[in-house]
């Protein structure tokens, strides 16, 4: 019996364009504080999945939620502060 391989895997396995571009890596780097804050928030929620949340758990979730929101606001402020070439300032 022959293994079944999709055509997509065979075509894209050796494609040159499969690596991220420098612009994509820069975008991920800029969003890294938001990603890490979201991971922290998920960790806080995961801890409470198998038990009733205590007051300490609730505080941890609130702090993580505030950090995630602050990271998103900071990212948006950085994006809004960037000047657009040719745009009216």
Secondary structure as GFF3:
##gff-version 3
##sequence-region A 1 89
A	DSSP	alpha_helix	7	12	.	.	.	ID=ss1
A	DSSP	three_ten_helix	16	18	.	.	.	ID=ss2
A	DSSP	alpha_helix	22	47	.	.	.	ID=ss3
A	DSSP	alpha_helix	55	81	.	.	.	ID=ss4
###
